[in-house]
Amino acid sequence: MKGWPAIARYSTSSFRVPIPGGVLDLSGTPLLMGIVNVTPDSFSDGGSYRSSDEAVARGLEMESEGAAILDVGGESTRPGSMPIPADEELRRVIPVIRGLAAKSKAVVSVDTTKAAVAKEAITAGARIVNDTSALADDPAMAAVVRESGAALVLMHRRGAPATMQASPHYDSLFDELVGELSERIGAAVAAGIDRERILVDPGIGFGKRLSDNLALHRHLEILRVLGRPIVFGSSRKSFIGKLTGAPPGERVFGTAASVAAAVLHGAHVVRVHDLKEMREVVQVAYAIREATP
């Protein structure tokens, strides 16, 4: 596996990630990131909230159910989706981020690939930027993150959402994925973003075949060579439906199996819709992972 970072990084399993006004402690039980989609067309929960107030209320409910992070997104990135204008994305997310930042003790994250949206979201109270393009879509994003002090999630994605699932292919999944994420970490650091502020996400369902998604569960610990905490987002995704036949809203048990596997293999943050159920999954899976004879 040529070109990988130093294997010494593999031994790192706990992290404290600086964020504005504090630290994201990833040294113990993996954190739950609650998904607050304010989109009309997300694959699972599009159109669930008729107003910003309803979205804020659901975010607060997620916090009460165990969410340490609330990830607010205003643009669907499901396979086949098309981008929307920044002003529409801002209209959707800013009132929700502002409301959650004012009322919640959870860390607010913005799920966006647009620098203009990230900048306004950070001003409104977001402390993490979750960029599914890993800084590739908008050249101005790196400067926004650097100047704000926000943490940054770099996700692996092959292609754009509109076409990424057309015919994904890897000659060597882990060589390519680790190499590409390493390159994106390098680009972020070169742009002046502190490495300590970076998290990585393997991008389940983003330009991945069923076999790739399953392999990423089974061998997730390989990503530890990157030396950064791992975010894992498999909640209700289509690979679960392919395995079980269940529609998105009925994939809680399949998601539970996926989350348990991710925690057992080293995930630090799991991004989920069903907080109450996944809180217990994470607690038990982490206890099994940490058990000693």
Residue pairs with C-beta under 8 A, 6 or more apart in sequence:
1 172
1 174
1 175
1 178
2 175
3 175
3 179
3 182
4 175
4 178
4 179
4 182
4 225
5 182
5 225
5 226
5 227
6 225
6 227
7 225
9 224
9 225
9 226
9 227
10 224
10 225
12 224
12 227
13 224
13 266
14 26
14 27
14 28
15 26
15 27
15 196
15 228
15 229
15 268
16 23
16 24
16 25
16 26
16 27
17 23
17 24
17 26
17 151
17 196
17 197
17 199
17 229
18 24
18 149
18 151
18 194
18 196
18 197
19 107
19 127
19 128
19 149
19 150
19 151
19 197
20 122
20 127
20 148
20 149
20 150
21 127
22 107
22 127
24 31
24 69
24 107
24 128
24 151
26 229
26 268
26 269
29 282
29 283
29 286
30 263
30 267
30 268
30 269
30 270
30 282
30 286
31 68
31 69
31 268
31 269
31 270
32 66
32 67
32 68
32 69
32 269
32 270
32 272
32 275
32 278
32 279
32 282
33 67
33 68
33 69
33 70
33 71
33 109
33 231
33 233
33 269
33 270
33 271
33 272
34 59
34 62
34 63
34 65
34 67
34 69
34 70
34 71
34 106
34 272
34 273
34 275
35 45
35 71
35 73
35 235
35 271
35 272
35 273
36 55
36 58
36 59
36 62
36 70
36 71
36 72
36 73
36 96
36 100
37 44
37 45
37 46
37 48
37 73
37 76
38 49
38 52
38 55
38 72
38 73
38 74
38 92
38 93
38 96
39 46
39 47
39 73
39 74
39 75
39 76
39 92
40 46
40 47
41 47
41 76
41 78
41 81
42 73
42 76
42 78
43 76
43 78
43 79
43 236
43 237
43 238
43 248
44 235
44 236
44 248
44 249
44 273
45 273
46 76
48 58
49 55
49 58
52 95
52 96
52 99
53 99
55 72
55 96
55 99
56 95
56 96
56 99
56 100
56 103
59 67
59 70
59 72
59 96
59 99
59 100
59 104
59 106
60 100
60 103
60 104
62 70
62 106
62 275
63 70
63 104
63 105
63 106
65 275
65 276
65 279
66 275
66 276
66 278
66 279
67 106
67 275
68 106
68 107
69 106
69 107
69 108
69 109
69 128
69 269
70 100
70 104
70 106
70 107
70 108
70 109
71 109
71 110
71 111
71 128
71 130
71 271
72 93
72 96
72 97
72 100
72 108
72 109
72 110
72 111
72 121
72 126
73 93
73 110
73 111
73 112
73 130
74 84
74 88
74 89
74 90
74 91
74 92
74 93
74 111
74 112
74 117
75 81
75 83
75 84
75 89
75 111
75 112
75 113
76 161
77 111
77 132
77 161
77 206
78 161
79 161
79 164
79 165
79 205
79 238
80 161
80 162
80 165
81 161
81 162
82 161
82 162
83 161
86 114
86 116
86 117
89 112
89 114
89 117
90 116
90 117
90 120
93 110
93 112
93 117
93 121
94 120
94 121
94 124
97 108
97 110
97 121
97 124
97 125
97 126
98 124
98 125
100 106
100 108
100 125
101 108
101 124
101 125
101 126
102 125
107 127
107 128
108 125
108 126
108 127
108 128
109 126
109 127
109 128
109 129
109 130
109 153
110 117
110 118
110 121
110 122
110 126
110 128
110 129
110 130
111 130
111 132
112 118
112 121
112 129
112 130
112 131
113 131
113 132
113 133
113 137
113 138
113 141
114 137
114 138
114 141
115 138
115 139
115 140
115 141
115 143
115 144
116 140
118 126
118 129
118 131
118 141
118 144
118 145
118 148
118 150
119 144
119 148
121 129
122 129
122 144
122 148
122 150
126 150
127 150
127 151
128 150
128 151
128 152
128 153
129 141
129 144
129 145
129 148
129 150
129 151
129 152
129 153
130 153
130 155
130 201
130 231
131 137
131 141
131 152
131 153
131 154
131 155
132 155
132 157
132 161
132 203
132 206
133 155
133 157
134 154
134 155
134 156
134 157
134 181
134 184
135 141
135 142
135 145
135 152
135 154
135 184
135 187
135 188
135 191
136 184
142 187
142 188
142 191
142 192
142 193
143 191
143 192
145 152
145 188
145 193
145 197
146 191
146 192
146 193
149 197
150 197
151 197
151 198
151 199
152 188
152 193
152 197
152 198
152 199
153 198
153 199
153 200
153 201
153 231
154 181
154 184
154 185
154 188
154 198
154 199
154 200
154 201
155 200
155 201
155 202
155 203
155 206
155 231
156 177
156 180
156 181
156 184
156 200
156 201
156 202
156 203
156 206
157 164
157 203
157 206
157 207
158 164
158 168
158 203
158 206
158 207
158 208
159 166
159 168
159 207
161 206
164 206
164 207
165 205
165 207
168 207
168 208
168 209
168 212
169 209
170 176
170 177
170 212
173 212
173 215
173 216
174 215
174 219
174 222
177 202
177 216
177 223
178 222
178 223
178 225
178 226
181 200
181 202
181 223
181 226
182 226
185 195
185 198
185 200
185 226
185 228
188 195
188 198
189 195
189 198
195 227
195 228
198 228
199 228
199 229
199 230
199 231
199 268
199 269
200 223
200 226
200 228
200 229
200 230
200 231
201 230
201 231
201 232
201 233
202 216
202 220
202 223
202 230
202 232
204 213
204 216
204 232
204 233
204 234
204 237
204 239
205 213
205 234
205 237
205 238
205 239
208 216
208 239
210 239
210 242
210 243
213 234
213 237
213 239
214 239
217 234
217 258
217 261
217 262
217 265
218 261
218 265
219 265
220 230
220 232
220 261
220 262
220 265
220 266
220 267
221 265
221 266
223 230
223 266
224 230
224 266
229 268
229 269
230 266
230 267
230 268
230 269
231 267
231 268
231 269
231 270
231 271
232 259
232 262
232 267
232 269
232 270
232 271
233 270
233 271
233 272
234 240
234 255
234 258
234 259
234 262
235 251
235 255
235 258
235 259
235 270
235 271
235 272
235 273
235 274
235 278
236 248
236 249
236 251
236 252
236 255
236 273
237 251
240 246
240 251
240 254
240 255
240 258
241 247
241 248
241 251
241 254
243 254
244 251
244 253
244 254
246 254
252 274
252 277
255 272
255 273
255 274
255 278
256 277
256 278
256 281
259 270
259 272
259 278
259 281
259 282
259 285
260 281
260 284
260 285
262 270
263 270
263 281
263 282
263 285
263 286
263 289
264 285
264 288
264 289
270 278
270 282
272 278
